[in-house]
């Protein structure tokens, strides 16, 4: 299927590694010129060179901190100046989850809570707020926010709260921006293989005294397809949502964790 993305442009925050990098790669492979944004300039530059060489598309690195209003304004302006128009925003910059045990109630401080929410929830909102006028002017756009399946389960207080908040934000933006030709959606990854996974698996194997393959098999039992979902699998979903083909999906959530056993959502 031709996703009709050739010639379009995108900003991918958190695009220097992990799921964000996989999304930037897939969009570029579909013919999109991509601005990738993150805080580490050295990693950004390396990723931009890698993806540009691999895909033949223009990949622009922009150092940005989505917890800052001014930084987000500069990021969007730099991307607009580089490309001339902005078609797609993928919100992916957030504090990583699942790398360690989440804090329990007694361990949650004000700073820990507000830092996390400012980066992900308010950060996503800042990016949408700055890019929306560009999309409204041209009468078309796509905003996709990466949230997470912690929105549908307990066990991570801040993780659940921030992910539910992203969904609420998305539905509000979809209703407001939909009449302007802008679709706004959420993707919920679950446990996803990225470049950090090998180290996580190795550490768990060391602690448990088992082989890494056994750890991976145990991790994969958490979904219905019984394998770890790869960052590329998430990227395929996002690329479709970013395309004109996804016009029928607006304000909704796509779970992309391989299926949650026993749970029914409707």
N, C-alpha and C positions, 0 to 999 in steps of 0.2 A: 504494500500500500504506500502510495506517495503521500506523506504527511503535509505536503504543501508548505514546508518550512524554509525552503531555499530562498535566500535573500533577506530573511528576517534577522533581527538582532536580539540579544538577550543579555541580561545581567544575572549572574549566579553568585550569590553571596556564599561564603564558606566554600568557594570553588577551587581552593588550592589542593585539597586532599579529600579522601573519603567519598561519601555519597555525592557531595557537591562537585568534586572532580569528575566522577563518573557521569554526572548529568551534563556538565560542560562538554565532555568528550562526545556524548551521544548527540547533543544538540549540534555541535560542530559537524559531526558526521552526516547530519541531516541537512547541512548547508547553511547553518546559522553562524553569524559572526558573534562572538561571545566575549563579554567583559567578565572576568573572574575577580572577585573581591575577597580579601582576607586581611589579617593584620600583619602577617609575616611577609615582608617584601621579598626576601630571598627565596622562600618557598614558592611564592606567587610567580616570580620571574621564571623559575625553573619549570613550573607546571605550564605556564603560558607557552614557553618554547617547545616543550614536549607535545602539547596538544596541537599547536600550530603546525609543527612538522608532521605529525601523524595524520591530521585531517585536511591540511591545505587551506584551512579557514583562518580568518583573522581572530586572534585571541589576545585580548588586551588585559594586562594585569593592573589592578587598581588597589592600592593599599587603603583600607577603610576599616573603621570600627563602627559596627551598627548600633552600639550602645550610645553613640554620640550623634546628636542632630546635625551638627555642622559637618561631621565626617560623611554622613549619608548624603547630605546635600551636594558635597563636593563629588562624591562617587557618581551620583546620577548625572551631574553636569558633565563630568569627564567622559562618561559613556556616551551621552548625547552628543558631545562635541566630536567624539571619535567616530560615531556611526551615522549621525545625522537624524536618526529616528530610533525609538526604543519600542520594541514589540512585546518582549517577554521579561518577566521578573520571576526568578526562582529564589525564594527565601530559604536558605539552608544554614545560615550562620547561627550557631547556638552552642551552649556548653554541652560537651558530649555526655551522653547518658549510657549506662550499662557497663562502664569501664570499672566501676567499683560499687560497693554496696551503697545505696542511697542513704542519706542521713535520716535517722529516726526523729520523732517529734522533739525530744529533749536536745537534739543536736542542731536543730534549725535555728539559725540566728537571723536577725533582720537583714544583715549585710548579705548573707548567703541567699536568702529569698529574693531580695530586690535586685541583686546582681544577675541572678539567673533570669528573672522575669524581664528585666530591662534589656538583656541581650537578645532573648528569643521573642517574647511577645511584643514589647515596645519596639524592639529592633525591626521585627517584621512590619509593624505598623508604620514606622518611620520610612522604610523603603517603599511601601505601597503609597504612602502619602506623597512622596517626592516624585514617583514615576507616573502616578495616575494622570496628572495634567498632560503629559506627553501622549499618553494613550487616548485620553479623551479628545485631544485635538485631532488625532488621526482617525478616531472612531473605531479603534480595534486594539485589543491587547489581551494578554494572559498573565495572571498572577498565580503562581503555585507555591504553596508553603509546605515545607517538610515539618511534620509534627511528630507523632509517634504513638504506638499502641498503648503506652502508659496512660493515654486518655481513656482507655477502656478497662483499666484494671487498677487494683490497689497495689501498694508495696513501695511506691515512690511518691511521697506527698507533693513535693514541688514538681516532679516530673508529670504527675497527673494534672496538677493545676495549670501548669504552663501549656500543656498540650490541649486541654479542654478550652483554654482561653484562645488559642490559635484558631480552633474550630469556630468559636463564637465570633471572632473577628472576621473570619472568612465569609461566613454567611451574611453578616452585615454589609461587608464590602461588595459581595456579589449582588445583593439587592440594590445597592446604591449605584454600582458601576455597570451592571448588566445592560441597562438601556443605552449605554455608550459603546456597546460592542466589546465589553471587557468581561471575560470570564475569570472567576476567582475560585480556586479549589485547594483542597488539602490532600496530602499523601501521608499516610501513617506507615512508616517503616516499622518492622519489628527488629528482632536480632538480625543484623546484616553484616556480611563479610566485607571488611575493608582492609586496608594495609595494616591496621592495628590488630586485626584478629589473631594473627599467628602468635604474637606476643602474649595476648590474653589467654589463648589456648595453652601455650607453653607454661605459663605461670600456674594455671589451674591444674595441669597435668603434674607439675612439680609438687604442688600442695597435696594433691590427692594420691600421688604415687602411682599414676596410671599412664598409659601411652596417650599422646596427643590425639590419635585417631579415636580413641574411646571418648575423650572429652568432646570432640566434635559430634560424635554420634549422640551423645547425651544432650548437647545443645540443640541438635536438630529435632529432637523429640518434642520440642516446644511448639512445632507447627504441624499442619496437616500434610504437607508434602514431604516431610521427614528429610529435609536437607537445608543447609544454611542458605538463605537468600543472599545473593551477591549484590553489591552496589550497582552493578550493571542492570540487574533486574529492576531495581528502583528507577534507574535512568530511563529504561524503556517506557515505563508508565508515565513519567514526567514528560518525556518527549511527545507522547500522544496528547496529554493534557495541554501542552503548549501549542498544539497545532490547531489550524482551522477545523480539522476533522472533529474536534472535541466540543463543538458548539453546544451540544445537548447537555453537557455536564457543567453545572454552575452552582456554586455555593455548597457543594457536596464533598464528602470525604471518600477517598479510595484507600482501603486498607491493603498494604503491600507487604505483608509479613509471612506469606505462605499459608495463611489460614489458621485461625485460632481454634483449636479443638473444642468441641462441645458448646461453644458460645453461639448464640443466634442474634444477629443484628438486623433490624428491619426499618 
